[in-house]
C-alpha cells in the first residue's frame, strides 16, 4: 500500500484530519468520503492510480480522526463551508479537482454549482443528489427532529474487536478481502475503555431533518 500521512488543519473552529498521499509537489487531487465512512477508505483507490498525485482526503467533521461538532446535530451546508476552507488552505490559487463518493459526491457536485470558479474537474462516484422532498412535509420533518433532540441520544452498535467489525464490513461487500476489511476496520473503529470497538463517528449524524 502507498504510504499516507496525517495532517491536522483548523477548519471553522474544529480540528480537521486530512489523510494525504504522494509528493507535495504533484498535482493535487481531493477525495471526499461518504456518510459513515472515513478518508482511509480511499487507500485502495490511491494504490490503483497510475500517475503521481498529491491526494488529500479529509475526514468530514464528526468522522474518523476529525473533531466532532460542538452541537447536537449536523447540517449539510456545513460540509460546503468546510470544503471551501480546506481548498483555501491546500490550493488557494487554482481550481481544484474533486473526487466524491456517496455523500462526498453530493457535497462535491453541489459545491461545484455554488462555486464553479473553484472547481476544475469533478468526478462523482455514486453521489446522485439528496432524497426528494415536498415543501408540505417540512413541518413534520422539523417536528420529528425536535422530538429526536429531546429524546434519548442515538448510538451505534459496538463490536467485540476489530476482527468482528471487519467481518461486518465483509458481510456488506463479499469482494472485500479479509486483509483489506481489517485495514478498514482499524480506521472505521476505535477501541473503547472496556476493550470493545466502537465506530469512529459521532452518533449525532443520525439526527436531522
Secondary structure, DSSP 8 states (H G I E B T S, - for coil): ---EEEEEEEETTEEEEEEEES-TTS-EEEEE--TT--GGGGHHHHHH-SS--EEEEE--TTBTTS---SSSS--THHHHHHHHHHHHHH-TTS-EEEEEETHHHHHHHHHHHH-GGGEEEEEEES--------GGGHHHHHHHHHHHHHS-------BSSHHHHHHHHHHH-TTS-HHHHHHHHHHHEEE-TTS-EEESB-GGGG---
